Amino acid sequence: MWAGLDLSSQTQGVGIFYKSYFYDYREDLVSRFSDLASRARDNSERIAQTFGFYETRAYRFADGVNPVGGKNWRNYVPGKIALDSEVVTLAGGKGVSFVSTDDGRPYVDTPLDTFDRVNFKNLRDQLVMIACITDNWFRDSSSSMDEEVLLGKVVNDDTVSVYEPLKVGYVLGVYADKECKGKNYFQPNNDKFKQDKYVPETIGEGKLKLTAKLPAGTEKVYIRNKFLTRDVFEWCNNVTYREISHVAVPADPTANSMGICYKDDKSGELICK
């Protein structure tokens, strides 16, 4: 996770955003940031309760990822902003920015943008909110910064198809609940030195074999996924590799099969399968 700051000081409000007008990439990437922003929004309400501004909490923090109340990220920023976090996301990472909201920034990039016009009280209020939210990111035992939730479609009661198989790293669990609560239908292998400890053998086909049967009528599932953090290998047996997920894609773009490449913890050898 990479987080940037794009703050002004004429309002007290701040929000979390996954995109802006810089590159304005496609909005279906929102699923990568939805859970993180939802947790930040929930925590902002607890922060508001603690600091005594619960009645104005909606003004003090904005979810610029999920369309809460029918409002998308554009509704919170009057001007056209550019976020450096967009570059991180375009490079295959996961970048968000904390942005001051409801501020048209009329003095920015003009001779009138001077030190005496900075409202330090507003800036302090924004920074307090940001500090509390980021502190919770590192203390929240129910979520990891290097995890994300992938969407899957049910093939049958013990098999699901992953919509974005190239993002799969370590599969930590499969749930019918959107918040990844309740019963886990995939229990990973606990063998410490096995690469497929969490990566199923069938993942190359974009499918995942479950360890428990899904309830009848389940159409989609939510997959807790953790990025692989092993060394990156660029080439092996004429196969190209994605840096983020380390899932191998054949050099021939028309091919359908995929494989896994990893470095063995004990021998240090590169193993492809």
HUMO-V632847 format. One record per backbone hydrogen bond with DSSP energy under -1.0 kcal/mol. CO is the residue of the C=O (numbers start at 0). NH is the residue of the N-H. E is the energy in kcal/mol with one decimal. If there is no record, write none. Layout:
CO|NH|E / CO|NH|E
This chain:
1|95|-2.6 / 3|97|-2.9 / 5|99|-1.8 / 12|100|-1.4 / 13|61|-1.6 / 14|98|-2.5 / 15|63|-2.0 / 16|96|-2.3 / 26|29|-1.5 / 28|31|-1.9 / 29|32|-1.5 / 29|33|-1.3 / 32|36|-2.4 / 33|37|-2.3 / 34|38|-2.2 / 35|39|-1.9 / 36|40|-2.5 / 37|41|-2.4 / 38|42|-2.5 / 39|43|-1.9 / 40|44|-1.2 / 41|45|-1.2 / 42|46|-2.4 / 43|47|-2.4 / 44|48|-2.0 / 45|49|-2.2 / 46|50|-2.4 / 47|52|-2.2 / 53|56|-1.4 / 55|59|-1.3 / 56|60|-1.7 / 59|13|-1.5 / 61|15|-1.9 / 61|63|-1.0 / 65|67|-2.3 / 66|69|-1.3 / 67|70|-1.6 / 71|74|-1.5 / 72|75|-1.3 / 75|101|-2.9 / 80|20|-1.6 / 82|85|-1.2 / 84|88|-1.9 / 85|89|-2.4 / 86|90|-1.6 / 87|92|-2.4 / 88|91|-1.7 / 93|1|-2.3 / 95|3|-2.1 / 96|16|-2.7 / 97|5|-2.7 / 98|14|-2.3 / 106|109|-1.5 / 109|112|-1.7 / 111|113|-2.0 / 113|116|-1.6 / 114|117|-1.7 / 117|119|-1.0 / 118|122|-2.0 / 119|123|-2.5 / 120|124|-2.3 / 121|125|-2.0 / 122|126|-2.3 / 123|127|-2.4 / 124|128|-1.6 / 125|129|-2.4 / 126|130|-2.9 / 127|131|-2.2 / 128|132|-2.2 / 129|133|-2.7 / 130|134|-2.0 / 131|135|-1.6 / 132|136|-1.5 / 133|137|-1.2 / 135|139|-2.0 / 139|142|-1.1 / 143|146|-1.7 / 145|226|-1.7 / 147|224|-3.0 / 149|222|-3.3 / 150|162|-2.1 / 151|220|-2.5 / 152|160|-3.5 / 155|158|-1.2 / 156|213|-3.3 / 157|209|-2.8 / 158|154|-2.4 / 158|155|-1.8 / 159|207|-3.1 / 160|152|-3.0 / 163|166|-1.8 / 164|167|-1.4 / 169|225|-2.4 / 172|223|-2.3 / 173|184|-3.2 / 174|221|-3.2 / 176|179|-1.9 / 184|210|-1.9 / 184|211|-1.4 / 190|193|-1.3 / 193|196|-1.4 / 196|188|-1.7 / 199|202|-1.4 / 201|204|-1.6 / 201|206|-1.4 / 202|205|-2.2 / 205|161|-3.2 / 207|159|-2.2 / 214|217|-1.6 / 218|153|-2.2 / 220|151|-2.5 / 221|174|-2.7 / 222|149|-2.9 / 223|171|-2.8 / 223|172|-1.0 / 224|147|-2.5 / 225|169|-3.6 / 237|250|-1.0 / 238|235|-1.0 / 239|248|-2.2 / 241|245|-1.5 / 245|260|-1.1 / 246|241|-1.3 / 247|258|-1.4 / 248|239|-1.4 / 251|254|-1.8 / 258|247|-3.4 / 259|272|-2.5 / 261|270|-3.1 / 263|267|-1.9 / 268|263|-2.8 / 270|261|-2.5
